[in-house]
Amino acid sequence: MSDTGDADEIIEACTGALRPHSLAVRQARPRLATTLTHVPLLDASVNLLRYGAEVTVSSGDGVLDDYLLTLPLGGAGVFRYGQSEVVATPGHGVIIGPHREFEFAFDAAWDQVIVRLDRTRVESVAAALTGEVGPVHFDVALAEGVVSLDGLLESAVSLVDSAAAEHRPQLIWQLEQLIIETLLLAQPNNRTTAADPQRSRPVSPRLRVAMDFMLDRFDEPMTVTAVAEACGTSVRSLQACFRSELGTTPLKWLRSQRLERAHALLASGAPGLSVTDVAYRCGFFHLGEFGAAFRARYGVTPSAVLAERR
């Protein structure tokens, strides 16, 4: 959408790219000059949006199923989310969830990058990190550590139109995974922060190499020996690294990631998708084991999640 002044067109486009909302222009002689650039990923999207006028955006009537991470580029905005109110300016972003009413008031110079993250995916990644299922509530004002997402977001946008994404679409999913994990570990919230304050620190380079190695071979059988060899370390040292930084073992961490990915795929309800396909794509080659592990994690069967989204 490019440089439009039609409020109805703006609401329709932004609702499709982001979430349902209402829009009010606060200037006496309103003249909107709105531009929206929407880059869809898999369970996320990156959006550049400016209104070109003083506006107020508030909750609409639709169901909310996302988290919106806002990184201001220019101007100022006042964000109200439930009882929290935060002033956003360049270098001071915000994140809101799907759980409370919201209202944003922007000046005419307001310019922003908005990252939309699917609620199910965020909650699934949090479950993989903590071993517990439930909603995620972030502090509204972004912590300083979240600025590290800038490079990851640029990489994700660049990857969308590249040949690598066409031949290896799992790369986009892996980048999304890293973006959400980074957000959960860097931004104070009720799940990862409460579970273990030590998890707010970044993982070590050795741990990241091991994670990337396993995620890059998501649908293949995996042994801890192979992971250790790829990292140039011993099995004992690798296990000690995972235990001290994440409180788990390499293969338990991988199993959690596979279950999280399986849940995200099933929840997408993509045409032609079957439980068997999902199990194999996520590295589960025994369907009974997959079903039991999935139900233990999420409290429902894989087929129930797939049926609910169709």
Secondary structure, DSSP 8 states (H G I E B T S, - for coil): --SB--HHHHHHHHHHHT--EEEEE-SSS----BEEEEEE-SSEEEEEEE-SS-EEEEE-SS---EEEEEEEEES-EEEEETTEEEEEBTTB-EEE-SSS-EEEEE-TT-EEEEEEEEHHHHHHHHHHHHS--S---B-SB--GGGGGHHHHHHHHHHHHTSHHHHH-THHHHHHHHHHHHHHHHHS-BTTHHHH-GGGGS---HHHHHHHHHHHHTTTS---HHHHHHHHTS-HHHHHHHHHHHHSS-HHHHHHHHHHHHHHHHHHHT-TT--HHHHHHHTT---HHHHHHHHHHHHSS-HHHHHHHT-
